[in-house]
Amino acid sequence: MPCSPVPLAVAAGSKPVPSSSTVKARHWPSGHERYLDEIGELIGRPGPPDPAAIAEVRARYDIQQLTPMVAGPPR
């Protein structure tokens, strides 16, 4: 099964780690890994994330944000 690296800001609720992490998960329907890639690119840019660009990606993948968006590692 392919793995997608998940930025710490996306893996809400996880404990911060000193290095990068990989989450192995199965998603149905497929394509969720592309969503994570696109969100990772948006939040990995310098400066604050663009909420409109993130909303557009979420709408394209039919994803609803249930928790507040927080830039940076989990607290």
C-alpha positions as CSV (number, residue, x, y, z in Angstrom):
1,M,0.0,0.0,0.0
2,P,1.5,3.4,-0.9
3,C,2.1,5.9,1.9
4,S,1.7,9.6,1.9
5,P,3.7,11.9,4.2
6,V,1.4,13.9,6.3
7,P,2.5,17.4,7.5
8,L,2.3,17.7,11.3
9,A,-0.3,20.5,10.9
10,V,-2.6,18.1,9.1
11,A,-2.2,15.2,11.6
12,A,-4.3,17.1,14.2
13,G,-4.4,15.4,17.6
14,S,-1.1,13.7,17.2
15,K,1.9,14.3,19.5
16,P,4.7,16.4,18.0
17,V,7.8,14.4,17.0
18,P,11.3,15.6,16.3
19,S,11.3,14.2,12.8
20,S,8.9,13.7,10.0
21,S,6.2,11.0,10.3
22,T,4.3,8.7,7.9
23,V,0.8,7.7,8.4
24,K,-0.4,4.4,6.8
25,A,-4.1,4.4,6.2
26,R,-6.6,3.1,3.8
27,H,-9.1,5.5,2.3
28,W,-12.3,4.8,0.4
29,P,-12.9,6.1,-2.1
30,S,-9.3,6.4,-3.3
31,G,-7.7,9.7,-4.1
32,H,-7.4,11.0,-0.5
33,E,-3.6,10.9,-0.9
34,R,-3.8,13.5,-3.6
35,Y,-5.9,15.7,-1.3
36,L,-3.2,15.4,1.4
37,D,-0.5,16.2,-1.2
38,E,-2.3,19.3,-2.3
39,I,-3.0,20.5,1.2
40,G,0.6,19.8,2.2
41,E,1.8,22.0,-0.6
42,L,-0.5,24.8,0.4
43,I,0.5,24.8,4.1
44,G,4.1,24.2,3.3
45,R,4.5,27.5,1.6
46,P,6.1,30.5,3.4
47,G,3.7,32.7,5.3
48,P,0.2,32.0,6.5
49,P,-1.9,29.5,4.6
50,D,-4.4,30.9,2.1
51,P,-7.9,29.9,3.4
52,A,-9.5,30.4,0.0
53,A,-7.1,28.0,-1.7
54,I,-7.5,25.4,1.0
55,A,-11.3,25.7,0.8
56,E,-11.1,25.2,-3.0
57,V,-9.1,22.0,-2.6
58,R,-11.4,20.7,0.1
59,A,-14.5,21.4,-2.1
60,R,-12.9,19.6,-5.0
61,Y,-12.3,16.5,-2.8
62,D,-15.7,16.8,-1.0
63,I,-13.9,17.3,2.4
64,Q,-15.4,19.2,5.3
65,Q,-13.2,20.7,7.9
66,L,-14.5,19.7,11.3
67,T,-11.7,21.2,13.5
68,P,-10.1,24.7,13.4
69,M,-7.3,25.0,10.9
70,V,-4.0,25.5,12.8
71,A,-0.7,26.3,11.0
72,G,2.3,24.7,12.5
73,P,2.9,21.6,14.7
74,P,0.2,20.5,17.1
75,R,0.3,22.0,20.6
